[in-house]
Amino acid sequence: QVQLVESGGGSVQPGGSLRLTCVASGGRFNVGHMGWYRQCPGKEREVVAIIDSSDTANYGESVGGRFTVSRDKAKNTIYLQMNGLLPEDTGVYYCNYWRPAVGSSWGQGTQVTVSV
C-alpha cells in the first residue's frame, strides 16, 4: 500500500521561502507521476506542480515560476521549493502519486501559512 508523508510546512512572511518534502513508500514509483496539490481557504484543491518518471515538470498557473519541483528517485522522495511566497499561497499542501489504471494516492497534507 502506497504511503506518502509530507513535511516542511510552516509559517513564513511574504517573500519568504519553504521547502516541502514528500517521502513515498509501499510502491515502485517508476510509472505515472508524483506532484503537489494545495487547497487554499475557500477554494477547491488545485495542482501546484507535477513531475513524471522522466523528470519532466509542469506547474499550475498560480505559482508563476516561483516554485520548483524536484525528485530523488533513489530515495522515493519529491521536493517542492517555494520562493517568493505570497499570502494567497496559504493552504494545505498535499503530495500525490498517480498511476495508470490505479489512480491517485494522497498524503495527509502539510500546512503552509504566509502572513505578516
Secondary structure, DSSP 8 states (H G I E B T S, - for coil): --EEEEE--EEE-TT--EEEEEEEESS---SSEEEEEEE-TTS--EEEEEEETT--EEE-GGGTTSEEEEEEGGGTEEEEEE-S--GGG-EEEEEEEEETTTEEEE---EEEEE--
